[in-house]
Amino acid sequence: MDDLARVRIADEPDPMWEILLSLHVLRYREVAEPLARWRRRVAPVLPGVVRSLLALAPPIGYSPDFLTPSSRSLEEGVEAVLRTPKRFLRADLELLAAPPTWARPLADGEPGPLRALGAALAEYHRRVLEPHWTHIRSAVEADRLGRVRGLLSGGYEELLRDLHPTLRWEAPTLQVHYRFGERDLHLGGRGLRLVPSYFCVDRPIMLRDHERQPVLVYPVNRRTTDRRHSGKLSALLGQTRAAALEAIGGGCTTGELARRLGVSPASASVHATVLREAGLTTSRRHRNTVMHTVSPLGVDLLNPVSLSVTD
């Protein structure tokens, strides 16, 4: 019960995990939409540092654990990478199937190569992920909201069981089934940090080193909408209001709606009010926040042309 009481769901996309897993996506032979569309869009703007980062992030097999410290911001994550103890650097890089020769001084903790790695991670995020961050965050927020609702109705054990079909919870061990076997994550009273990820493909993953704080990264639902439908819905409701209805599809607060649309909270409140008065959404106040969800009529407008992709 101690472990279940210490389960936490990250409330924002983890920038370091999204960097690593998006690097994997760049090297996969085939990926489903919308990841394939993201890959086509970023191909012309990939920075020169991507080659060195790809060498540390093979799409199959082990990627160094020190690349994904728990963090709420890019700056915090990069700083944590720079502070990685030398023994972890060396141990992690030795596990790479084909470590690049330039990684040798990195394994020795030399300040120059570490700073270069930190700068490469920051540049990659700025050039490749930041332009899409609002969409990434919206997908993560929608998934987290759904998990929290499930938690309230079914408890922590139900949350872990429903997280992904490859997971099995047998206290105090979480089993993850892979194509070539399974891995056990022994929590041992340390709790568990759940990280919903936009770029996580196929099934949940975890750190290899069980001595580190337990973390489980799992794929969120990535939704794409037919372009013809978007145009028709925009013609009916207006472009911003149609985007608001789609953003509310997974449920959100007024503040979350504002972030998803890139507008002020006051403007988001106006859009939510108009949609509610039109019978397309419903709103419920809880303390100082208002939660918006799509009504059956709103679902009828969205569903016939929505395609949910779960890899």
C-alpha positions as YAML, in Angstrom:
chain: A
units: angstrom
residues:
- id: 1
  name: MET
  ca: [0.00, 0.00, 0.00]
- id: 2
  name: ASP
  ca: [2.95, 2.36, 0.60]
- id: 3
  name: ASP
  ca: [3.91, 2.06, -3.07]
- id: 4
  name: LEU
  ca: [0.38, 2.72, -4.29]
- id: 5
  name: ALA
  ca: [0.08, 5.77, -2.06]
- id: 6
  name: ARG
  ca: [3.26, 7.13, -3.64]
- id: 7
  name: VAL
  ca: [2.21, 6.75, -7.26]
- id: 8
  name: ARG
  ca: [2.39, 10.11, -9.04]
- id: 9
  name: ILE
  ca: [1.42, 11.08, -12.58]
- id: 10
  name: ALA
  ca: [3.57, 13.79, -14.16]
- id: 11
  name: ASP
  ca: [1.41, 16.85, -14.82]
- id: 12
  name: GLU
  ca: [3.52, 18.10, -17.74]
- id: 13
  name: PRO
  ca: [5.41, 16.43, -20.60]
- id: 14
  name: ASP
  ca: [8.87, 15.50, -19.38]
- id: 15
  name: PRO
  ca: [11.21, 17.33, -21.79]
- id: 16
  name: MET
  ca: [14.10, 14.88, -21.38]
- id: 17
  name: TRP
  ca: [11.97, 11.82, -22.08]
- id: 18
  name: GLU
  ca: [10.36, 13.55, -25.07]
- id: 19
  name: ILE
  ca: [13.80, 14.40, -26.44]
- id: 20
  name: LEU
  ca: [15.03, 10.81, -26.13]
- id: 21
  name: LEU
  ca: [11.88, 9.16, -27.45]
- id: 22
  name: SER
  ca: [11.52, 11.60, -30.34]
- id: 23
  name: LEU
  ca: [15.08, 10.71, -31.33]
- id: 24
  name: HIS
  ca: [13.94, 7.09, -31.42]
- id: 25
  name: VAL
  ca: [11.01, 8.07, -33.65]
- id: 26
  name: LEU
  ca: [13.41, 9.75, -36.10]
- id: 27
  name: ARG
  ca: [15.17, 6.42, -36.61]
- id: 28
  name: TYR
  ca: [12.23, 4.02, -36.71]
- id: 29
  name: ARG
  ca: [11.65, 2.53, -40.14]
- id: 30
  name: GLU
  ca: [7.90, 3.06, -39.94]
- id: 31
  name: VAL
  ca: [5.68, 4.97, -37.52]
- id: 32
  name: ALA
  ca: [1.94, 5.65, -37.58]
- id: 33
  name: GLU
  ca: [0.33, 9.05, -37.91]
- id: 34
  name: PRO
  ca: [0.58, 11.60, -36.39]
- id: 35
  name: LEU
  ca: [4.21, 10.77, -35.53]
- id: 36
  name: ALA
  ca: [5.01, 10.19, -39.20]
- id: 37
  name: ARG
  ca: [3.63, 13.63, -40.01]
- id: 38
  name: TRP
  ca: [5.72, 15.20, -37.24]
- id: 39
  name: ARG
  ca: [8.81, 13.48, -38.62]
- id: 40
  name: ARG
  ca: [8.15, 14.84, -42.12]
- id: 41
  name: ARG
  ca: [7.70, 18.35, -40.77]
- id: 42
  name: VAL
  ca: [10.88, 18.45, -38.71]
- id: 43
  name: ALA
  ca: [13.13, 16.77, -41.30]
- id: 44
  name: PRO
  ca: [14.09, 20.09, -42.96]
- id: 45
  name: VAL
  ca: [14.97, 21.78, -39.64]
- id: 46
  name: LEU
  ca: [16.97, 19.06, -37.88]
- id: 47
  name: PRO
  ca: [20.02, 20.70, -36.31]
- id: 48
  name: GLY
  ca: [23.55, 19.47, -36.97]
- id: 49
  name: VAL
  ca: [23.83, 18.19, -33.40]
- id: 50
  name: VAL
  ca: [21.15, 15.57, -34.07]
- id: 51
  name: ARG
  ca: [23.74, 13.11, -35.40]
- id: 52
  name: SER
  ca: [25.66, 13.05, -32.11]
- id: 53
  name: LEU
  ca: [22.43, 12.70, -30.13]
- id: 54
  name: LEU
  ca: [21.21, 9.85, -32.34]
- id: 55
  name: ALA
  ca: [24.43, 7.97, -31.55]
- id: 56
  name: LEU
  ca: [23.36, 7.95, -27.89]
- id: 57
  name: ALA
  ca: [19.75, 6.97, -28.63]
- id: 58
  name: PRO
  ca: [19.49, 3.74, -30.65]
- id: 59
  name: PRO
  ca: [15.83, 2.98, -31.40]
- id: 60
  name: ILE
  ca: [16.26, -0.66, -30.35]
- id: 61
  name: GLY
  ca: [18.14, -1.65, -27.24]
- id: 62
  name: TYR
  ca: [19.50, 0.44, -24.42]
- id: 63
  name: SER
  ca: [19.71, 4.24, -24.25]
- id: 64
  name: PRO
  ca: [21.68, 5.77, -21.35]
- id: 65
  name: ASP
  ca: [19.57, 6.33, -18.25]
- id: 66
  name: PHE
  ca: [21.38, 9.56, -17.42]
- id: 67
  name: LEU
  ca: [19.77, 11.23, -20.47]
- id: 68
  name: THR
  ca: [16.34, 11.15, -18.81]
- id: 69
  name: PRO
  ca: [16.49, 12.60, -15.29]
- id: 70
  name: SER
  ca: [13.08, 13.53, -13.90]
- id: 71
  name: SER
  ca: [12.45, 17.18, -14.71]
- id: 72
  name: ARG
  ca: [9.65, 19.70, -15.14]
- id: 73
  name: SER
  ca: [11.58, 22.00, -17.47]
- id: 74
  name: LEU
  ca: [14.26, 21.73, -20.12]
- id: 75
  name: GLU
  ca: [16.66, 23.84, -18.07]
- id: 76
  name: GLU
  ca: [16.19, 21.64, -15.01]
- id: 77
  name: GLY
  ca: [16.68, 18.49, -17.06]
- id: 78
  name: VAL
  ca: [19.83, 19.68, -18.83]
- id: 79
  name: GLU
  ca: [21.31, 20.81, -15.52]
- id: 80
  name: ALA
  ca: [20.61, 17.37, -14.05]
- id: 81
  name: VAL
  ca: [22.42, 15.74, -16.99]
- id: 82
  name: LEU
  ca: [25.43, 18.00, -16.40]
- id: 83
  name: ARG
  ca: [25.49, 16.99, -12.72]
- id: 84
  name: THR
  ca: [25.44, 13.24, -13.44]
- id: 85
  name: PRO
  ca: [28.05, 11.50, -11.24]
- id: 86
  name: LYS
  ca: [30.99, 10.09, -13.19]
- id: 87
  name: ARG
  ca: [30.24, 6.52, -12.11]
- id: 88
  name: PHE
  ca: [26.77, 6.71, -13.69]
- id: 89
  name: LEU
  ca: [28.12, 8.23, -16.89]
- id: 90
  name: ARG
  ca: [30.66, 5.47, -17.29]
- id: 91
  name: ALA
  ca: [28.28, 2.66, -16.34]
- id: 92
  name: ASP
  ca: [25.52, 3.86, -18.66]
- id: 93
  name: LEU
  ca: [27.77, 4.46, -21.67]
- id: 94
  name: GLU
  ca: [29.40, 1.06, -21.28]
- id: 95
  name: LEU
  ca: [25.97, -0.52, -21.80]
- id: 96
  name: LEU
  ca: [25.53, 1.06, -25.24]
- id: 97
  name: ALA
  ca: [25.74, -1.53, -27.98]
- id: 98
  name: ALA
  ca: [27.91, 0.72, -30.16]
- id: 99
  name: PRO
  ca: [29.22, 3.69, -28.17]
- id: 100
  name: PRO
  ca: [30.73, 6.43, -30.38]
- id: 101
  name: THR
  ca: [34.43, 7.15, -29.92]
- id: 102
  name: TRP
  ca: [33.71, 10.77, -29.00]
- id: 103
  name: ALA
  ca: [31.77, 9.52, -25.94]
- id: 104
  name: ARG
  ca: [34.93, 8.33, -24.19]
- id: 105
  name: PRO
  ca: [35.77, 11.69, -22.60]
- id: 106
  name: LEU
  ca: [32.07, 12.03, -21.76]
- id: 107
  name: ALA
  ca: [32.29, 8.75, -19.82]
- id: 108
  name: ASP
  ca: [35.18, 10.26, -17.87]
- id: 109
  name: GLY
  ca: [33.00, 13.19, -16.86]
- id: 110
  name: GLU
  ca: [35.13, 15.79, -18.65]
- id: 111
  name: PRO
  ca: [33.38, 19.19, -18.36]
- id: 112
  name: GLY
  ca: [33.79, 20.17, -22.03]
- id: 113
  name: PRO
  ca: [32.00, 17.16, -23.54]
- id: 114
  name: LEU
  ca: [29.29, 17.38, -20.87]
- id: 115
  name: ARG
  ca: [28.61, 21.04, -21.68]
- id: 116
  name: ALA
  ca: [28.54, 20.19, -25.38]
- id: 117
  name: LEU
  ca: [25.98, 17.46, -24.71]
- id: 118
  name: GLY
  ca: [23.84, 19.84, -22.67]
- id: 119
  name: ALA
  ca: [23.96, 22.45, -25.43]
- id: 120
  name: ALA
  ca: [23.03, 19.81, -28.03]
- id: 121
  name: LEU
  ca: [20.01, 18.68, -25.99]
- id: 122
  name: ALA
  ca: [18.85, 22.29, -25.55]
- id: 123
  name: GLU
  ca: [19.28, 23.12, -29.26]
- id: 124
  name: TYR
  ca: [17.44, 19.99, -30.35]
- id: 125
  name: HIS
  ca: [14.51, 20.78, -28.06]
- id: 126
  name: ARG
  ca: [14.36, 24.39, -29.24]
- id: 127
  name: ARG
  ca: [14.51, 23.58, -32.96]
- id: 128
  name: VAL
  ca: [12.60, 20.29, -33.16]
- id: 129
  name: LEU
  ca: [10.19, 20.01, -30.20]
- id: 130
  name: GLU
  ca: [9.39, 23.51, -29.00]
- id: 131
  name: PRO
  ca: [7.37, 24.50, -32.11]
- id: 132
  name: HIS
  ca: [5.09, 21.50, -31.42]
- id: 133
  name: TRP
  ca: [5.11, 21.72, -27.62]
- id: 134
  name: THR
  ca: [1.58, 23.07, -27.23]
- id: 135
  name: HIS
  ca: [0.19, 20.07, -29.10]
- id: 136
  name: ILE
  ca: [2.41, 17.66, -27.17]
- id: 137
  name: ARG
  ca: [1.33, 19.18, -23.86]
- id: 138
  name: SER
  ca: [-2.34, 19.03, -24.83]
- id: 139
  name: ALA
  ca: [-2.11, 15.29, -25.54]
- id: 140
  name: VAL
  ca: [-0.36, 14.69, -22.22]
- id: 141
  name: GLU
  ca: [-2.83, 16.83, -20.27]
- id: 142
  name: ALA
  ca: [-5.81, 15.02, -21.81]
- id: 143
  name: ASP
  ca: [-4.32, 11.63, -20.97]
- id: 144
  name: ARG
  ca: [-3.51, 12.67, -17.42]
- id: 145
  name: LEU
  ca: [-7.01, 13.97, -16.87]
- id: 146
  name: GLY
  ca: [-8.48, 10.66, -18.00]
- id: 147
  name: ARG
  ca: [-6.14, 8.74, -15.69]
- id: 148
  name: VAL
  ca: [-7.07, 10.92, -12.71]
- id: 149
  name: ARG
  ca: [-10.75, 10.27, -13.35]
- id: 150
  name: GLY
  ca: [-10.07, 6.54, -13.47]
- id: 151
  name: LEU
  ca: [-8.09, 6.82, -10.26]
- id: 152
  name: LEU
  ca: [-10.99, 8.48, -8.48]
- id: 153
  name: SER
  ca: [-13.40, 5.74, -9.53]
- id: 154
  name: GLY
  ca: [-11.16, 2.65, -9.35]
- id: 155
  name: GLY
  ca: [-8.18, 3.46, -7.13]
- id: 156
  name: TYR
  ca: [-4.45, 3.06, -7.74]
- id: 157
  name: GLU
  ca: [-4.53, -0.66, -8.49]
- id: 158
  name: GLU
  ca: [-7.12, -0.10, -11.21]
- id: 159
  name: LEU
  ca: [-5.04, 2.78, -12.57]
- id: 160
  name: LEU
  ca: [-1.98, 0.56, -12.99]
- id: 161
  name: ARG
  ca: [-3.96, -2.32, -14.48]
- id: 162
  name: ASP
  ca: [-5.61, -0.05, -17.06]
- id: 163
  name: LEU
  ca: [-2.46, 1.87, -17.96]
- id: 164
  name: HIS
  ca: [-1.49, -0.46, -20.82]
- id: 165
  name: PRO
  ca: [-2.30, -4.06, -21.88]
- id: 166
  name: THR
  ca: [1.34, -5.10, -21.40]
- id: 167
  name: LEU
  ca: [1.35, -4.20, -17.69]
- id: 168
  name: ARG
  ca: [0.48, -6.42, -14.75]
- id: 169
  name: TRP
  ca: [0.46, -5.25, -11.14]
- id: 170
  name: GLU
  ca: [1.18, -7.84, -8.46]
- id: 171
  name: ALA
  ca: [2.09, -5.92, -5.32]
- id: 172
  name: PRO
  ca: [4.83, -4.87, -4.82]
- id: 173
  name: THR
  ca: [5.98, -5.63, -8.39]
- id: 174
  name: LEU
  ca: [4.98, -4.11, -11.71]
- id: 175
  name: GLN
  ca: [5.57, -6.46, -14.65]
- id: 176
  name: VAL
  ca: [6.07, -5.13, -18.16]
- id: 177
  name: HIS
  ca: [5.75, -7.65, -20.99]
- id: 178
  name: TYR
  ca: [7.95, -7.11, -24.04]
- id: 179
  name: ARG
  ca: [8.21, -9.02, -27.30]
- id: 180
  name: PHE
  ca: [11.17, -11.02, -26.06]
- id: 181
  name: GLY
  ca: [10.23, -11.51, -22.44]
- id: 182
  name: GLU
  ca: [9.25, -9.40, -19.48]
- id: 183
  name: ARG
  ca: [10.81, -7.07, -16.94]
- id: 184
  name: ASP
  ca: [9.87, -6.67, -13.31]
- id: 185
  name: LEU
  ca: [9.95, -3.32, -11.59]
- id: 186
  name: HIS
  ca: [10.26, -3.84, -7.83]
- id: 187
  name: LEU
  ca: [9.02, -0.71, -6.12]
- id: 188
  name: GLY
  ca: [10.10, -1.67, -2.62]
- id: 189
  name: GLY
  ca: [8.29, 1.19, -0.90]
- id: 190
  name: ARG
  ca: [9.83, 3.83, -3.19]
- id: 191
  name: GLY
  ca: [6.63, 4.65, -5.04]
- id: 192
  name: LEU
  ca: [6.36, 5.16, -8.79]
- id: 193
  name: ARG
  ca: [6.45, 8.16, -11.12]
- id: 194
  name: LEU
  ca: [4.20, 7.69, -14.16]
- id: 195
  name: VAL
  ca: [5.21, 9.75, -17.20]
- id: 196
  name: PRO
  ca: [2.70, 10.05, -20.07]
- id: 197
  name: SER
  ca: [4.66, 10.58, -23.28]
- id: 198
  name: TYR
  ca: [3.67, 11.77, -26.73]
- id: 199
  name: PHE
  ca: [6.64, 10.09, -28.44]
- id: 200
  name: CYS
  ca: [6.57, 6.80, -26.55]
- id: 201
  name: VAL
  ca: [5.69, 4.19, -29.16]
- id: 202
  name: ASP
  ca: [4.10, 0.79, -28.75]
- id: 203
  name: ARG
  ca: [4.45, 0.03, -25.02]
- id: 204
  name: PRO
  ca: [5.69, 1.42, -21.68]
- id: 205
  name: ILE
  ca: [9.38, 1.63, -20.89]
- id: 206
  name: MET
  ca: [11.42, 2.07, -17.73]
- id: 207
  name: LEU
  ca: [14.95, 2.83, -16.62]
- id: 208
  name: ARG
  ca: [17.34, -0.09, -16.76]
- id: 209
  name: ASP
  ca: [18.98, 0.76, -13.44]
- id: 210
  name: HIS
  ca: [16.61, -0.39, -10.70]
- id: 211
  name: GLU
  ca: [18.61, 1.55, -8.12]
- id: 212
  name: ARG
  ca: [17.29, 4.81, -9.50]
- id: 213
  name: GLN
  ca: [13.88, 6.19, -8.57]
- id: 214
  name: PRO
  ca: [11.23, 3.98, -10.25]
- id: 215
  name: VAL
  ca: [9.69, 5.59, -13.32]
- id: 216
  name: LEU
  ca: [7.36, 4.19, -15.97]
- id: 217
  name: VAL
  ca: [6.91, 6.03, -19.25]
- id: 218
  name: TYR
  ca: [3.81, 5.09, -21.25]
- id: 219
  name: PRO
  ca: [2.30, 6.19, -24.59]
- id: 220
  name: VAL
  ca: [-0.63, 8.60, -24.67]
- id: 221
  name: ASN
  ca: [-3.39, 8.53, -27.26]
- id: 222
  name: ARG
  ca: [-2.36, 10.68, -30.20]
- id: 223
  name: ARG
  ca: [-5.33, 12.07, -32.10]
- id: 224
  name: THR
  ca: [-5.42, 13.40, -35.60]
- id: 225
  name: THR
  ca: [-8.44, 14.96, -37.30]
- id: 226
  name: ASP
  ca: [-9.36, 14.67, -40.96]
- id: 227
  name: ARG
  ca: [-8.48, 17.93, -42.74]
- id: 228
  name: ARG
  ca: [-11.79, 18.07, -44.61]
- id: 229
  name: HIS
  ca: [-13.66, 17.74, -41.32]
- id: 230
  name: SER
  ca: [-11.57, 20.48, -39.72]
- id: 231
  name: GLY
  ca: [-12.52, 22.81, -42.57]
- id: 232
  name: LYS
  ca: [-16.23, 22.01, -42.29]
- id: 233
  name: LEU
  ca: [-16.25, 22.34, -38.52]
- id: 234
  name: SER
  ca: [-14.37, 25.64, -38.80]
- id: 235
  name: ALA
  ca: [-16.92, 26.90, -41.32]
- id: 236
  name: LEU
  ca: [-19.68, 26.01, -38.89]
- id: 237
  name: LEU
  ca: [-18.17, 27.28, -35.65]
- id: 238
  name: GLY
  ca: [-15.24, 29.46, -36.67]
- id: 239
  name: GLN
  ca: [-11.63, 28.30, -36.64]
- id: 240
  name: THR
  ca: [-10.80, 29.10, -33.01]
- id: 241
  name: ARG
  ca: [-14.10, 27.82, -31.66]
- id: 242
  name: ALA
  ca: [-13.77, 24.58, -33.63]
- id: 243
  name: ALA
  ca: [-10.26, 24.18, -32.17]
- id: 244
  name: ALA
  ca: [-11.74, 24.84, -28.72]
- id: 245
  name: LEU
  ca: [-14.31, 22.08, -29.14]
- id: 246
  name: GLU
  ca: [-11.61, 19.64, -30.23]
- id: 247
  name: ALA
  ca: [-9.37, 20.72, -27.34]
- id: 248
  name: ILE
  ca: [-12.18, 20.11, -24.85]
- id: 249
  name: GLY
  ca: [-12.65, 16.63, -26.33]
- id: 250
  name: GLY
  ca: [-10.50, 15.02, -23.65]
- id: 251
  name: GLY
  ca: [-11.84, 17.29, -20.90]
- id: 252
  name: CYS
  ca: [-9.97, 20.30, -19.54]
- id: 253
  name: THR
  ca: [-10.15, 23.31, -17.25]
- id: 254
  name: THR
  ca: [-10.39, 26.87, -18.53]
- id: 255
  name: GLY
  ca: [-6.68, 27.38, -17.88]
- id: 256
  name: GLU
  ca: [-5.79, 24.21, -19.77]
- id: 257
  name: LEU
  ca: [-8.04, 25.28, -22.66]
- id: 258
  name: ALA
  ca: [-6.24, 28.62, -22.80]
- id: 259
  name: ARG
  ca: [-2.85, 26.90, -23.02]
- id: 260
  name: ARG
  ca: [-4.04, 24.48, -25.69]
- id: 261
  name: LEU
  ca: [-5.42, 27.30, -27.83]
- id: 262
  name: GLY
  ca: [-2.63, 29.76, -27.09]
- id: 263
  name: VAL
  ca: [-5.10, 32.44, -25.94]
- id: 264
  name: SER
  ca: [-5.74, 34.31, -22.69]
- id: 265
  name: PRO
  ca: [-7.82, 32.66, -19.92]
- id: 266
  name: ALA
  ca: [-10.52, 35.32, -20.44]
- id: 267
  name: SER
  ca: [-10.75, 34.51, -24.15]
- id: 268
  name: ALA
  ca: [-10.83, 30.76, -23.43]
- id: 269
  name: SER
  ca: [-13.67, 31.36, -20.97]
- id: 270
  name: VAL
  ca: [-15.67, 33.18, -23.66]
- id: 271
  name: HIS
  ca: [-15.20, 30.32, -26.15]
- id: 272
  name: ALA
  ca: [-16.17, 27.74, -23.51]
- id: 273
  name: THR
  ca: [-19.30, 29.75, -22.63]
- id: 274
  name: VAL
  ca: [-20.44, 29.99, -26.25]
- id: 275
  name: LEU
  ca: [-19.92, 26.25, -26.79]
- id: 276
  name: ARG
  ca: [-21.80, 25.45, -23.58]
- id: 277
  name: GLU
  ca: [-24.73, 27.71, -24.48]
- id: 278
  name: ALA
  ca: [-24.86, 26.00, -27.89]
- id: 279
  name: GLY
  ca: [-25.21, 22.65, -26.12]
- id: 280
  name: LEU
  ca: [-21.87, 21.33, -27.41]
- id: 281
  name: THR
  ca: [-20.10, 21.18, -24.03]
- id: 282
  name: THR
  ca: [-20.92, 21.04, -20.34]
- id: 283
  name: SER
  ca: [-19.13, 22.77, -17.48]
- id: 284
  name: ARG
  ca: [-18.86, 21.98, -13.78]
- id: 285
  name: ARG
  ca: [-17.24, 24.13, -11.13]
- id: 286
  name: HIS
  ca: [-14.96, 22.52, -8.54]
- id: 287
  name: ARG
  ca: [-13.64, 24.99, -5.97]
- id: 288
  name: ASN
  ca: [-11.72, 27.60, -7.98]
- id: 289
  name: THR
  ca: [-11.67, 25.81, -11.32]
- id: 290
  name: VAL
  ca: [-14.22, 24.98, -14.01]
- id: 291
  name: MET
  ca: [-14.00, 21.62, -15.80]
- id: 292
  name: HIS
  ca: [-15.28, 21.47, -19.38]
- id: 293
  name: THR
  ca: [-16.33, 18.28, -21.20]
- id: 294
  name: VAL
  ca: [-17.95, 17.62, -24.57]
- id: 295
  name: SER
  ca: [-21.71, 16.96, -24.55]
- id: 296
  name: PRO
  ca: [-23.35, 14.14, -26.58]
- id: 297
  name: LEU
  ca: [-24.14, 16.68, -29.32]
- id: 298
  name: GLY
  ca: [-20.51, 17.81, -29.37]
- id: 299
  name: VAL
  ca: [-19.37, 14.20, -29.55]
- id: 300
  name: ASP
  ca: [-21.64, 13.67, -32.57]
- id: 301
  name: LEU
  ca: [-19.90, 16.55, -34.32]
- id: 302
  name: LEU
  ca: [-16.42, 15.23, -33.56]
- id: 303
  name: ASN
  ca: [-16.71, 11.45, -33.70]
- id: 304
  name: PRO
  ca: [-17.72, 10.69, -37.29]
- id: 305
  name: VAL
  ca: [-14.48, 12.14, -38.57]
- id: 306
  name: SER
  ca: [-12.08, 11.58, -35.67]
- id: 307
  name: LEU
  ca: [-9.41, 8.94, -35.90]
- id: 308
  name: SER
  ca: [-7.74, 7.80, -32.68]
- id: 309
  name: VAL
  ca: [-4.32, 6.25, -33.12]
- id: 310
  name: THR
  ca: [-2.84, 4.22, -30.30]
- id: 311
  name: ASP
  ca: [0.50, 2.68, -31.22]
...
